[in-house]
């Protein structure tokens, strides 16, 4: 029932350093809302944390004086990024006296409360060396830090550990106390909880040992501790440790100077985890064969993917990294595609955990208001051994000319515990299927659909791009079985763009047996009607049962996002035959009638998987007859919305942090057996 929310604040004058935080609330399912540490409703009418809320982990006695002009409340942290939460618990910031910063510690062992910071070093214990502000680190990292000399390198290392090296509070204590706020922004990296259970017999079922991992753009990958383990459970939220990849060690120097410039990116990718509980007792780390491995990319921070062993969460180990310089990965783009974890018997020696991820992003596609050109990096799908990082397969096709920054949808379609199929969209509006049946030498990639610039070359309105994972549903209608692929278009790199027409698609793949070659390519539209195409259900006559000619749903359907610039920037979710899709409406196109600065707005769509009919009475207009206008509801929060989160067993958490019932029936395990005489 814990909810971890990542927060950040863009600098108001465009400087490069942005503060960030992670705050914890709790789901009260009986009341159908999120509550704070006091048990009070925690979400305001605008879909953000109430300023009067006290989030878990926050020490209310050590909060700075509230800025009441900004709506802050004394003794409460609310939605303010630089109040409370995990950021308050970073060693050095938490000093014991409000408004007075403490000492982050020059080295990992300088005090029991010093920050535990690491960097990769193959010769060090566990592959990690202490990221200290000392002569040894200066000698090892001066070039990586971009320092001009040893003095500059030492200053950067002190800044990394949290010191106020630019004396921003003008008190003359730049290298003896922490700066005003230490934790950087988690712009695209979301908090991922890992449940270790009753580790070391210090926890119990109601309060297991939960750690939270996430990245920030000051260059760190962090682990937080949710609660202490003892007879009396104490809310923690403190940073166990943080790791800085060498690929992003140039970032802190720019952050220290904090000039007006483009935003810097560090560890901006969302993490994934592989957990193996060898004896299935719900406890990770008490058995010698237990495993917990985390994986993360950098997005715009670089062309690299990292793996760390966190089986013992207090003692991380460096496992491996992949960069564009690694053998077999010269085509690796910027690692936008969050890795997906599964198992494959790729070499005949038994199932092994693997990672599946898209080739990445090519900055070539940053050019706005022109039809995209072919990419040089980021093409294809990679599969690597999760333990070693060894390349297992690079899935390519002759027509793959666009990068794949999207997370890949991978599936075990036959229930044998092994992945056998996957789907992904690319930056040219194509959707691909890859089949992983049997020996890896027989795996192949199939072009499933042309939905963007390739089916209608040179037309900007049709230059659709897929940044987010497609949803996958094994489905059966009245005529046949098929795999339903639900994907929505939108250019994450140009959220304010208005010239491309974006759509939500449901594609029917009737080749449901892995290893089957796709017989025909599906297109968004074909004027000659000579190839399979998707039915346009935007103005859905099926909703009103008044079709003169019913749309042909043989290959699926497409629904246009009608507002200029409207785009989907999150993964669709399908529950109980209802497709949930969030969209972003750029400033000037939304429904916000306030006088506040327009940050754009969001919508939540709910549609039938079968034919895109409205399934909820979202307009609440007193008319029980559903119309196409009932397909969506305006979200209360501004900005780019995330996807919905399923809350078992019959709710979703919407991006504006409100709960909605979805009509899913409860399920229970059932079985039968026969006794033989």
C-alpha positions as CSV (number, residue, x, y, z in Angstrom):
1,X,0.0,0.0,0.0
2,X,3.0,2.3,-0.3
3,X,3.1,4.9,-3.1
4,X,6.5,6.5,-3.9
5,X,6.3,9.7,-5.9
6,X,9.2,11.3,-7.7
7,X,9.3,15.1,-7.8
8,X,11.5,17.7,-9.4
9,X,11.4,21.5,-10.0
10,X,12.8,23.1,-13.1
11,X,15.0,26.1,-12.2
12,X,12.9,29.3,-12.6
13,X,15.6,31.2,-14.5
14,X,16.9,28.3,-16.6
15,X,20.0,27.3,-14.6
16,X,21.2,23.7,-15.0
17,X,20.8,22.5,-11.5
18,X,17.3,21.2,-10.7
19,X,16.3,19.9,-7.2
20,X,14.5,16.6,-6.9
21,X,12.9,14.4,-4.2
22,X,11.0,11.2,-3.6
23,X,8.1,11.2,-1.2
24,X,6.0,8.5,0.2
25,X,2.2,8.3,0.7
26,X,-0.1,5.4,1.5
27,X,-3.1,3.9,-0.3
28,X,-6.1,3.7,1.9
29,X,-8.3,1.3,-0.1
30,X,-11.1,1.4,2.3
31,X,-11.5,5.1,1.8
32,X,-10.4,5.0,-1.8
33,X,-7.7,7.7,-1.5
34,X,-4.1,8.5,-0.8
35,X,-3.3,9.5,2.8
36,X,-0.3,11.1,4.5
37,X,1.6,10.2,7.7
38,X,-1.2,11.6,9.8
39,X,-3.8,9.5,8.0
40,X,-5.3,12.6,6.3
41,X,-6.3,12.8,2.7
42,X,-3.1,13.9,0.9
43,X,-4.1,15.0,-2.6
44,X,-5.4,18.4,-3.6
45,X,-8.1,19.1,-6.2
46,X,-5.3,19.8,-8.8
47,X,-4.0,16.2,-8.5
48,X,-0.9,17.1,-6.5
49,X,0.1,16.7,-2.9
50,X,-1.7,19.0,-0.5
51,X,0.5,21.6,1.0
52,X,-0.9,20.7,4.4
53,X,0.1,17.0,4.0
54,X,3.0,15.5,6.0
55,X,4.5,12.7,3.9
56,X,6.1,9.7,5.4
57,X,9.8,9.8,6.1
58,X,9.6,13.6,6.8
59,X,10.8,14.9,10.1
60,X,8.4,17.7,10.8
61,X,10.5,19.2,13.6
62,X,13.4,19.8,11.2
63,X,11.6,21.5,8.3
64,X,12.7,25.0,7.3
65,X,10.4,27.9,8.1
66,X,7.4,27.7,5.7
67,X,7.0,30.2,2.9
68,X,3.4,31.0,3.4
69,X,3.3,33.2,0.3
70,X,4.0,30.1,-1.7
71,X,1.2,28.2,0.1
72,X,3.5,26.2,2.4
73,X,2.3,25.1,5.8
74,X,4.4,25.2,8.9
75,X,5.5,21.8,10.0
76,X,4.4,20.2,6.8
77,X,6.3,19.4,3.6
78,X,3.4,19.0,1.1
79,X,4.2,19.3,-2.6
80,X,7.3,21.5,-2.2
81,X,10.3,19.6,-3.7
82,X,12.8,21.0,-1.3
83,X,10.9,20.1,1.9
84,X,10.9,16.7,3.6
85,X,10.9,13.4,1.9
86,X,14.0,11.5,1.0
87,X,15.8,14.7,0.2
88,X,15.6,15.8,3.8
89,X,17.4,12.6,4.8
90,X,20.4,13.0,2.6
91,X,23.4,13.0,5.0
92,X,24.6,16.6,5.5
93,X,21.2,18.2,4.8
94,X,19.7,16.7,8.0
95,X,21.6,18.4,10.7
96,X,19.4,18.4,13.8
97,X,18.5,22.0,13.6
98,X,16.1,23.5,11.1
99,X,17.6,25.7,8.5
100,X,21.2,24.8,9.4
101,X,23.0,22.4,7.1
102,X,25.3,19.8,8.5
103,X,28.4,17.9,7.2
104,X,28.0,15.3,4.4
105,X,31.4,13.8,5.2
106,X,34.5,14.0,3.0
107,X,34.7,10.2,2.7
108,X,32.5,7.2,3.1
109,X,34.0,6.4,6.5
110,X,34.5,9.9,7.8
111,X,31.5,9.3,10.1
112,X,28.7,6.8,10.6
113,X,26.3,9.3,9.0
114,X,28.5,10.3,6.0
115,X,27.1,9.7,2.5
116,X,28.1,6.3,1.1
117,X,29.0,7.1,-2.5
118,X,30.7,4.8,-5.1
119,X,32.1,4.7,-8.6
120,X,33.1,1.7,-10.7
121,X,36.6,0.3,-10.3
122,X,37.4,-3.2,-11.4
123,X,40.3,-3.5,-8.9
124,X,38.2,-2.6,-5.9
125,X,36.1,-4.8,-3.6
126,X,32.8,-5.6,-5.2
127,X,33.9,-3.6,-8.3
128,X,33.1,-0.4,-6.5
129,X,35.5,2.2,-5.1
130,X,34.6,4.9,-2.6
131,X,33.7,8.2,-4.2
132,X,35.6,10.3,-1.6
133,X,36.9,13.8,-1.7
134,X,40.5,12.8,-1.2
135,X,43.8,12.6,-3.1
136,X,43.2,9.0,-4.2
137,X,39.9,9.9,-5.9
138,X,41.4,13.0,-7.4
139,X,44.2,10.9,-9.1
140,X,41.7,8.3,-10.3
141,X,38.9,10.6,-11.6
142,X,40.4,13.9,-12.6
143,X,40.0,13.3,-16.3
144,X,36.5,11.8,-15.9
145,X,35.4,14.8,-13.9
146,X,36.6,17.3,-16.5
147,X,38.8,19.0,-14.0
148,X,41.6,21.4,-15.0
149,X,43.9,20.4,-12.1
150,X,43.9,18.6,-8.8
151,X,42.4,21.5,-6.9
152,X,39.5,21.7,-9.3
153,X,39.0,18.0,-9.1
154,X,38.9,18.1,-5.3
155,X,36.4,20.9,-5.3
156,X,34.1,18.9,-7.7
157,X,34.4,15.8,-5.5
158,X,33.3,17.9,-2.5
159,X,30.4,19.2,-4.4
160,X,29.4,15.7,-5.4
161,X,29.4,14.7,-1.8
162,X,27.0,17.6,-1.0
163,X,29.2,20.6,0.0
164,X,28.3,24.2,-0.7
165,X,31.4,24.8,-2.9
166,X,30.1,28.0,-4.4
167,X,29.1,29.4,-1.0
168,X,25.6,30.0,-2.2
169,X,24.4,31.0,1.3
170,X,27.3,33.5,1.5
171,X,28.4,32.4,5.0
172,X,32.1,31.6,4.1
173,X,31.6,27.9,4.8
174,X,31.7,26.4,1.3
175,X,33.6,23.2,2.1
176,X,32.5,22.6,5.7
177,X,28.7,22.4,5.4
178,X,26.2,21.1,3.0
179,X,24.5,23.2,0.3
180,X,20.9,24.2,0.6
181,X,19.5,21.1,-1.2
182,X,21.5,18.1,-2.3
183,X,19.3,15.6,-4.1
184,X,19.1,16.0,-7.9
185,X,16.0,15.7,-10.2
186,X,14.6,12.3,-11.2
187,X,13.1,13.7,-14.4
188,X,12.3,10.4,-16.2
189,X,13.6,7.8,-13.7
190,X,10.8,6.4,-11.5
191,X,11.2,4.9,-8.0
192,X,11.3,1.1,-8.1
193,X,10.7,-0.7,-4.8
194,X,12.4,-4.1,-4.1
195,X,10.8,-6.2,-1.3
196,X,13.4,-8.2,0.6
197,X,10.9,-9.6,3.1
198,X,11.9,-10.5,6.7
199,X,15.6,-10.1,5.9
200,X,18.0,-11.2,8.7
201,X,14.9,-11.8,10.8
202,X,14.7,-8.0,11.5
203,X,11.4,-7.4,9.8
204,X,8.1,-9.2,9.5
205,X,5.3,-9.7,7.0
206,X,3.4,-6.5,7.8
207,X,6.6,-4.4,7.6
208,X,9.1,-6.1,5.2
209,X,12.5,-4.7,4.3
210,X,11.7,-2.6,1.2
211,X,14.4,-0.6,-0.6
212,X,13.7,1.9,-3.4
213,X,16.1,2.5,-6.3
214,X,16.0,5.4,-8.8
215,X,18.3,7.7,-10.8
216,X,18.8,11.4,-10.8
217,X,20.3,13.9,-13.2
218,X,23.1,15.0,-10.9
219,X,24.6,11.7,-12.0
220,X,23.6,9.2,-9.3
221,X,21.8,5.9,-9.0
222,X,20.4,5.8,-5.5
223,X,19.0,3.3,-3.0
224,X,16.7,4.4,-0.2
225,X,15.6,2.5,2.9
226,X,11.8,2.5,3.4
227,X,11.7,1.6,7.1
228,X,14.0,0.3,9.9
229,X,13.8,-3.3,11.0
230,X,13.2,-3.6,14.7
231,X,10.4,-4.3,17.2
232,X,9.3,-0.7,16.6
233,X,9.0,0.1,12.9
234,X,10.5,3.6,12.1
235,X,10.0,5.4,8.9
236,X,13.3,6.0,7.2
237,X,13.6,7.3,3.7
238,X,17.4,7.8,4.0
239,X,19.9,7.1,1.3
240,X,21.7,3.8,1.8
241,X,24.2,4.5,-0.9
242,X,24.5,6.1,-4.4
243,X,26.6,5.1,-7.4
244,X,27.9,7.5,-10.1
245,X,28.7,5.9,-13.5
246,X,31.9,7.3,-15.2
247,X,29.8,8.1,-18.3
248,X,28.2,11.0,-16.4
249,X,31.0,12.2,-14.2
250,X,31.3,15.3,-16.4
251,X,27.9,16.5,-15.2
252,X,28.7,17.7,-11.6
253,X,31.2,20.3,-12.8
254,X,28.4,22.1,-14.8
255,X,26.0,21.7,-11.9
256,X,28.4,23.2,-9.4
257,X,28.8,26.3,-11.7
258,X,25.0,26.3,-12.1
259,X,24.9,28.7,-15.1
260,X,21.9,29.3,-17.4
261,X,22.1,26.6,-20.0
262,X,20.4,23.5,-21.3
263,X,19.4,21.0,-18.7
264,X,22.1,18.3,-17.9
265,X,21.2,14.6,-17.9
266,X,22.8,12.0,-15.7
267,X,21.1,8.7,-14.7
268,X,17.8,9.5,-16.2
269,X,16.6,5.9,-17.1
270,X,14.1,4.0,-15.0
271,X,15.4,0.9,-13.3
272,X,14.4,-2.8,-13.8
273,X,15.0,-5.6,-11.4
274,X,15.5,-9.4,-11.5
275,X,14.7,-11.2,-8.2
276,X,15.3,-14.9,-7.6
277,X,14.0,-16.2,-4.2
278,X,15.6,-19.7,-4.3
279,X,13.5,-21.3,-1.6
280,X,10.3,-19.2,-2.3
281,X,10.1,-18.1,1.3
282,X,9.5,-14.5,0.5
283,X,12.9,-13.4,1.9
284,X,15.7,-12.2,-0.4
285,X,19.3,-12.6,0.8
286,X,19.0,-15.2,3.6
287,X,19.7,-18.0,1.1
288,X,23.0,-18.3,-0.7
289,X,21.3,-18.7,-4.1
290,X,19.0,-15.7,-3.7
291,X,19.5,-12.9,-6.2
292,X,18.5,-9.3,-6.7
293,X,20.0,-7.5,-9.7
294,X,19.1,-4.1,-10.9
295,X,19.6,-2.6,-14.4
296,X,19.4,0.9,-15.6
297,X,20.1,3.1,-18.7
298,X,20.9,6.8,-18.9
299,X,18.5,8.1,-21.5
300,X,20.1,11.4,-22.7
301,X,22.8,10.9,-20.2
302,X,24.7,8.6,-22.5
303,X,24.8,5.4,-24.6
304,X,25.3,2.9,-21.7
305,X,23.4,0.3,-19.6
306,X,24.5,-0.8,-16.1
307,X,23.9,-3.8,-13.9
308,X,24.4,-4.0,-10.1
309,X,24.0,-6.9,-7.7
310,X,21.9,-5.7,-4.7
311,X,21.2,-9.1,-3.2
312,X,22.6,-7.5,0.0
313,X,21.1,-4.1,-0.2
314,X,23.6,-2.6,2.2
315,X,26.6,-3.9,0.2
316,X,26.1,-3.3,-3.6
317,X,28.3,-5.0,-6.2
318,X,29.1,-3.8,-9.6
319,X,28.2,-6.5,-12.2
320,X,28.8,-5.1,-15.7
321,X,28.2,-2.2,-18.1
322,X,27.5,-2.0,-21.8
323,X,28.5,1.0,-23.8
324,X,28.5,1.9,-27.5
325,X,32.2,0.9,-27.4
326,X,31.4,-2.7,-26.2
327,X,31.8,-5.5,-28.7
328,X,28.5,-6.0,-30.7
329,X,27.0,-2.7,-29.5
330,X,28.4,-0.1,-31.9
331,X,24.8,0.6,-33.0
332,X,23.6,1.2,-29.4
333,X,21.8,4.6,-29.2
334,X,21.0,6.7,-26.1
335,X,19.6,4.2,-23.7
336,X,16.0,5.4,-23.5
337,X,14.5,1.9,-23.6
338,X,14.0,0.6,-20.1
339,X,15.2,-3.0,-20.0
340,X,12.6,-5.8,-19.6
341,X,13.6,-9.0,-17.7
342,X,12.6,-12.5,-18.6
343,X,14.1,-16.0,-19.2
344,X,15.3,-17.7,-22.3
345,X,16.9,-21.1,-23.1
346,X,19.0,-19.5,-25.8
347,X,21.9,-21.9,-25.9
348,X,20.3,-25.2,-24.9
349,X,21.8,-25.2,-21.5
350,X,18.7,-24.3,-19.5
351,X,16.7,-21.2,-18.8
352,X,18.7,-18.1,-18.0
353,X,17.6,-14.6,-17.1
354,X,18.0,-12.1,-19.9
355,X,17.4,-8.4,-20.6
356,X,15.5,-7.2,-23.7
357,X,15.7,-3.6,-24.7
358,X,15.4,-1.4,-27.8
359,X,18.4,-0.1,-29.6
360,X,17.9,3.4,-28.3
361,X,17.4,7.0,-29.4
362,X,19.3,8.9,-32.1
363,X,19.5,12.7,-31.5
364,X,19.0,13.0,-35.3
365,X,15.3,12.8,-34.4
366,X,15.5,16.0,-32.2
367,X,15.0,18.1,-35.4
368,X,11.5,19.6,-35.1
369,X,8.8,20.4,-37.7
370,X,10.4,18.3,-40.5
371,X,9.8,14.7,-41.5
372,X,12.3,12.6,-39.7
373,X,15.4,11.2,-41.5
374,X,16.8,7.7,-41.2
375,X,18.8,7.1,-38.0
376,X,22.4,5.8,-37.8
377,X,22.2,4.4,-34.3
378,X,19.5,2.9,-32.1
379,X,18.1,0.4,-34.6
380,X,17.0,-3.1,-33.6
381,X,16.3,-5.0,-30.4
382,X,19.0,-6.3,-28.1
383,X,18.9,-9.4,-25.9
384,X,21.7,-9.8,-23.4
385,X,22.5,-12.3,-20.6
386,X,21.4,-10.6,-17.4
387,X,24.2,-12.0,-15.3
388,X,27.2,-11.3,-17.6
389,X,25.9,-8.6,-20.0
390,X,27.0,-10.9,-22.9
391,X,25.2,-10.1,-26.2
392,X,22.8,-13.0,-27.0
393,X,21.0,-11.5,-30.0
394,X,20.7,-8.2,-32.0
395,X,17.4,-8.4,-33.8
396,X,17.5,-6.5,-37.0
397,X,15.5,-6.3,-40.2
398,X,16.4,-4.9,-43.7
399,X,13.7,-2.2,-43.3
400,X,14.8,-1.1,-39.8
401,X,16.0,2.5,-40.4
402,X,14.7,4.2,-37.3
403,X,15.8,4.0,-33.7
404,X,13.8,2.2,-31.0
405,X,13.7,4.3,-27.7
406,X,10.6,2.5,-26.6
407,X,10.4,-0.1,-23.9
408,X,9.8,-3.5,-25.5
409,X,6.8,-5.6,-24.8
410,X,8.0,-9.2,-24.2
411,X,5.7,-12.2,-23.6
412,X,5.6,-15.8,-22.7
413,X,2.6,-16.7,-24.8
414,X,2.5,-20.5,-24.0
415,X,3.0,-20.4,-20.2
416,X,6.3,-22.4,-20.2
417,X,8.2,-19.7,-18.3
418,X,10.3,-18.7,-21.3
419,X,9.8,-15.6,-23.5
420,X,8.8,-16.4,-27.0
421,X,7.6,-13.2,-28.6
422,X,7.9,-9.4,-28.4
423,X,6.5,-6.3,-29.9
424,X,7.8,-2.7,-30.2
425,X,7.2,0.5,-32.1
426,X,10.0,2.7,-33.6
427,X,10.7,6.3,-34.4
428,X,9.4,6.0,-37.9
429,X,5.9,4.8,-36.9
430,X,6.5,1.1,-37.6
431,X,5.5,-1.7,-35.3
432,X,7.7,-4.8,-35.2
433,X,7.2,-8.4,-33.9
434,X,10.2,-10.6,-33.0
435,X,9.8,-14.3,-32.5
436,X,12.1,-16.1,-30.0
437,X,10.9,-19.7,-30.3
438,X,13.6,-22.3,-29.7
439,X,17.2,-21.9,-30.7
440,X,18.4,-18.3,-31.0
441,X,19.7,-19.0,-34.6
442,X,16.0,-19.3,-35.6
443,X,14.8,-16.1,-34.1
444,X,13.6,-13.5,-36.5
445,X,12.0,-10.0,-36.8
446,X,8.8,-9.3,-38.7
447,X,7.4,-5.9,-39.8
448,X,3.9,-6.0,-38.5
449,X,2.5,-2.5,-39.3
450,X,3.4,0.7,-41.1
451,X,1.7,3.6,-39.3
452,X,4.0,6.6,-39.8
453,X,6.2,8.3,-42.3
454,X,7.0,5.2,-44.4
455,X,3.4,4.4,-45.6
456,X,3.0,8.1,-46.6
457,X,6.5,9.5,-47.3
458,X,7.1,13.2,-47.0
459,X,3.9,14.1,-45.1
460,X,4.7,15.7,-41.7
461,X,1.2,15.0,-40.3
462,X,1.9,11.3,-40.7
463,X,5.4,11.3,-39.1
464,X,4.3,9.4,-36.0
465,X,6.7,8.1,-33.4
466,X,6.4,5.5,-30.7
467,X,8.3,6.3,-27.5
468,X,6.4,4.0,-25.1
469,X,5.8,0.3,-24.7
470,X,2.8,-1.3,-26.6
471,X,0.4,-3.2,-24.5
472,X,-0.3,-6.9,-25.4
473,X,-3.5,-8.9,-24.8
474,X,-4.2,-12.5,-25.8
475,X,-7.7,-12.2,-27.0
476,X,-10.6,-14.1,-28.6
477,X,-13.6,-12.5,-30.3
478,X,-16.5,-14.1,-32.1
479,X,-14.5,-15.1,-35.1
480,X,-10.9,-15.9,-34.2
481,X,-8.1,-15.8,-31.7
482,X,-5.5,-13.0,-32.0
483,X,-2.8,-11.1,-30.1
484,X,-4.0,-7.5,-29.6
485,X,-1.3,-4.9,-29.8
486,X,-2.3,-1.6,-28.3
487,X,0.0,1.3,-29.0
488,X,-0.3,5.1,-29.1
489,X,1.8,7.7,-30.9
490,X,3.5,10.8,-29.6
491,X,6.9,12.5,-29.8
492,X,8.4,12.7,-26.3
493,X,11.2,14.8,-27.6
494,X,8.8,17.5,-28.9
495,X,5.9,17.5,-26.5
496,X,4.7,21.0,-27.6
497,X,4.6,20.1,-31.3
498,X,1.2,20.4,-33.0
499,X,1.8,19.4,-36.6
500,X,1.7,15.6,-36.4
501,X,-1.7,13.7,-36.1
502,X,-1.4,11.2,-33.3
503,X,-3.6,8.1,-33.0
504,X,-4.4,5.2,-30.7
505,X,-4.1,1.8,-32.4
506,X,-5.3,-1.7,-31.7
507,X,-3.6,-4.1,-34.1
508,X,-4.8,-7.8,-34.5
509,X,-1.9,-10.2,-35.0
510,X,-3.6,-13.5,-35.9
511,X,-0.3,-15.4,-36.2
512,X,-0.5,-16.4,-32.6
513,X,2.0,-19.3,-32.8
514,X,5.5,-18.0,-32.3
515,X,7.7,-18.8,-35.2
516,X,5.1,-18.0,-37.8
517,X,6.1,-15.6,-40.6
518,X,3.8,-12.7,-40.9
519,X,1.8,-13.0,-44.1
520,X,0.9,-9.4,-44.8
521,X,1.8,-5.9,-43.6
522,X,-0.9,-3.8,-42.0
523,X,-1.0,-0.1,-42.8
524,X,-2.6,2.9,-41.1
525,X,-4.4,3.7,-44.4
526,X,-4.2,2.6,-48.0
527,X,-6.2,4.6,-50.5
528,X,-6.3,1.8,-53.0
529,X,-7.4,-0.7,-50.4
530,X,-4.9,-3.2,-51.7
531,X,-3.3,-4.1,-48.4
532,X,-4.7,-4.7,-44.9
533,X,-5.5,-1.5,-43.0
534,X,-7.0,-0.4,-39.7
535,X,-10.5,0.8,-39.4
536,X,-11.0,4.5,-38.5
537,X,-13.3,4.5,-35.4
538,X,-12.7,8.2,-34.5
539,X,-16.3,9.1,-35.1
540,X,-17.6,5.7,-34.1
541,X,-20.9,4.8,-35.6
542,X,-20.7,1.6,-33.6
543,X,-21.2,3.6,-30.5
544,X,-24.7,4.6,-31.7
545,X,-25.5,1.4,-33.7
546,X,-26.3,3.6,-36.7
547,X,-23.6,2.5,-39.2
548,X,-24.5,2.7,-42.8
549,X,-21.5,0.6,-43.5
550,X,-19.9,-1.0,-40.5
551,X,-16.1,-0.4,-40.2
552,X,-14.0,-3.4,-41.1
553,X,-12.3,-4.5,-37.9
554,X,-10.5,-7.5,-39.5
555,X,-7.1,-6.1,-38.8
556,X,-7.9,-3.8,-35.8
557,X,-8.8,-0.1,-35.5
558,X,-7.3,3.4,-35.1
559,X,-8.7,6.3,-33.2
560,X,-7.5,9.9,-33.8
561,X,-6.5,12.2,-31.0
562,X,-8.6,15.1,-32.1
563,X,-7.0,18.1,-30.4
564,X,-4.1,19.8,-32.3
565,X,-0.9,18.6,-30.7
566,X,-2.6,15.9,-28.5
567,X,-0.2,13.0,-28.1
568,X,0.2,9.9,-25.9
569,X,3.4,9.9,-23.9
570,X,2.8,6.8,-21.7
571,X,2.1,3.1,-22.1
572,X,-1.5,2.0,-22.6
573,X,-3.0,-0.4,-20.0
574,X,-5.7,-2.9,-20.7
575,X,-7.9,-4.3,-17.9
576,X,-11.2,-6.2,-18.2
577,X,-11.4,-5.5,-21.9
578,X,-11.0,-1.7,-21.3
579,X,-8.0,0.1,-22.8
580,X,-6.7,3.0,-20.7
581,X,-4.6,5.6,-22.4
582,X,-3.4,9.0,-21.1
583,X,-2.6,11.9,-23.5
584,X,-1.0,15.3,-23.2
585,X,-2.5,18.5,-24.6
586,X,0.1,21.2,-25.1
587,X,-0.4,24.7,-23.6
588,X,-3.2,26.6,-25.3
589,X,-5.0,23.4,-26.4
590,X,-6.3,22.2,-23.0
591,X,-9.1,23.0,-20.7
592,X,-7.4,25.0,-18.0
593,X,-9.3,28.2,-17.4
594,X,-7.1,29.5,-14.6
595,X,-4.8,32.4,-14.7
596,X,-1.7,30.3,-13.8
597,X,1.0,29.6,-16.3
598,X,-0.2,27.0,-18.8
599,X,1.8,23.8,-18.5
600,X,-0.5,21.9,-20.7
601,X,-3.1,19.4,-19.5
602,X,-3.9,15.7,-19.7
603,X,-6.7,13.3,-20.5
604,X,-7.5,9.7,-19.6
605,X,-9.2,7.6,-22.2
606,X,-11.1,4.4,-21.5
607,X,-12.3,2.4,-24.6
608,X,-13.4,-1.0,-25.5
609,X,-10.7,-3.3,-26.7
610,X,-13.1,-4.7,-29.3
611,X,-14.0,-1.5,-31.2
612,X,-13.0,1.7,-29.2
613,X,-16.5,2.4,-27.9
614,X,-16.8,4.5,-24.8
615,X,-17.1,2.2,-21.7
616,X,-17.4,4.8,-18.9
617,X,-19.8,7.6,-18.3
618,X,-17.0,10.1,-18.0
619,X,-19.0,13.2,-18.9
620,X,-21.5,12.6,-16.0
621,X,-24.1,14.6,-17.9
622,X,-27.2,12.7,-16.5
623,X,-27.6,10.8,-19.8
624,X,-27.0,7.1,-19.4
625,X,-26.5,6.7,-23.2
626,X,-22.7,6.7,-23.8
627,X,-21.3,8.8,-26.6
628,X,-17.8,9.1,-28.1
629,X,-17.4,12.1,-25.8
630,X,-17.5,9.7,-22.9
631,X,-14.3,8.1,-24.0
632,X,-12.2,10.5,-22.0
633,X,-12.1,12.6,-18.8
634,X,-9.8,15.6,-18.2
635,X,-7.2,15.0,-15.5
636,X,-7.0,17.4,-12.6
637,X,-3.2,17.7,-12.7
638,X,-1.3,19.7,-15.3
639,X,1.7,18.7,-17.3
640,X,2.6,15.4,-19.0
641,X,0.6,12.6,-17.4
642,X,2.1,9.1,-16.7
643,X,0.2,5.9,-17.4
644,X,-2.4,4.5,-15.0
645,X,-1.2,2.1,-12.4
646,X,-3.2,-1.1,-11.7
647,X,-4.2,-1.4,-8.0
648,X,-5.4,-5.0,-7.4
649,X,-7.9,-6.1,-7.7
650,X,-10.4,-3.6,-9.1
651,X,-8.9,-0.1,-9.1
652,X,-6.5,2.1,-11.1
653,X,-4.4,5.0,-9.7
654,X,-4.8,7.8,-12.2
655,X,-1.9,10.2,-13.0
656,X,-3.7,12.9,-10.9
657,X,-3.4,10.5,-7.9
658,X,-7.1,9.7,-7.7
659,X,-8.5,6.2,-7.6
660,X,-11.0,4.8,-10.1
661,X,-12.9,1.5,-10.0
662,X,-12.5,-0.6,-13.2
663,X,-15.0,-3.4,-12.7
664,X,-12.5,-6.3,-12.5
665,X,-13.9,-9.4,-10.8
666,X,-11.9,-10.9,-7.9
667,X,-10.0,-14.1,-8.7
668,X,-8.9,-16.9,-6.4
669,X,-6.7,-19.9,-6.9
670,X,-8.7,-23.1,-7.4
671,X,-7.7,-26.6,-8.0
672,X,-8.9,-30.2,-8.0
673,X,-7.3,-33.6,-7.6
674,X,-8.3,-37.3,-7.9
675,X,-7.1,-39.9,-5.5
676,X,-6.0,-43.1,-7.1
677,X,-6.9,-46.3,-5.3
